[in-house]
Amino acid sequence: MSAASANDAILDEGLATYSAALYAEDTAGESEFETVMGDTVVGALTHEEVAPVSQAGQLHEFTPEYQSIVFQKGAMVFHMLRWVVGDDAFFKALRNMAQQYTFKSISTEEFQKLTEKASSQELTYFFAQWVNSTGVPQFKRTWAVYKIQKGYQVVGKITQDLDIFRMPIEIRVIPEHGRPVNDRIEMVGTTSDFTINTPMKPLQVVVDPASRILKYDEKVKTAVVMARAEQLVQQQAYLEAVKQ
């Protein structure tokens, strides 16, 4: 199996990068997998704004930009797709691709159709957002706690700046005692509300705690700036590195 064109390189390089992360998950456990995907997020965001994944053919191979967009963001596309459709449908689509396209080339559009069939979901919005466009969200949340008969109720709102955005979002409420309570909501547009009940007093609300979505936060922003600076030092662009 091979990518149909240079613009479909995600199906080679992006999938290979994510497969390496899956191997780490299988052999070293969830903690190592999260470490690998954390590094992948930083790499993906280092040059994410340069071009969409679907325009990989316009980039020069082996450049930092190509590595960021095709390898790293490409891997994150597969990671997010897995979150959207679920493990069963995701791995079924990969198996079907391997079986149906042995010794053949495959385009991103054909892979989309395979995944839609495996998941019984329409995924045009996902590929338009993550493959054919640039831009990632930065989530903000506000919340209030109310005492109810059987514990507490957390009522909150999530916002982000991308007008055209649709993704399932995991919300985690961390209580004073006991286990965290997780909920999954479908966010469409810039704002989404959530309500979560917990038997214990809530202390914290975390958006996307398992980092299943390519996004900015303060920690990631700092890591991305440092990564860009390191690349500039390697290119001997010292003044630009200092500015970073």
Secondary structure, 3 states (H helix, E strand, C coil): CEECCHHHHHHCHHHHHHHHHHHHHHHHCHHHHHHHHHHHHHHHHHCHHHCCHHHHHHCCCCCHHHHHHHHHHHHHHHHHHHHHHCHHHHHHHHHHHHHHCCCCEECHHHHHHHHHHHHCCCCHHHHHHHCCCCCCCCCEEEEEEEEECCEEEEEEEEECCCCCCEEEEEEEEEECCCCCEEEEEEEECCEEEEEEEECCCEEEEEECCCCCCCCCCHHHHHHHHHHHHHHHHHCCCHHHHHHC
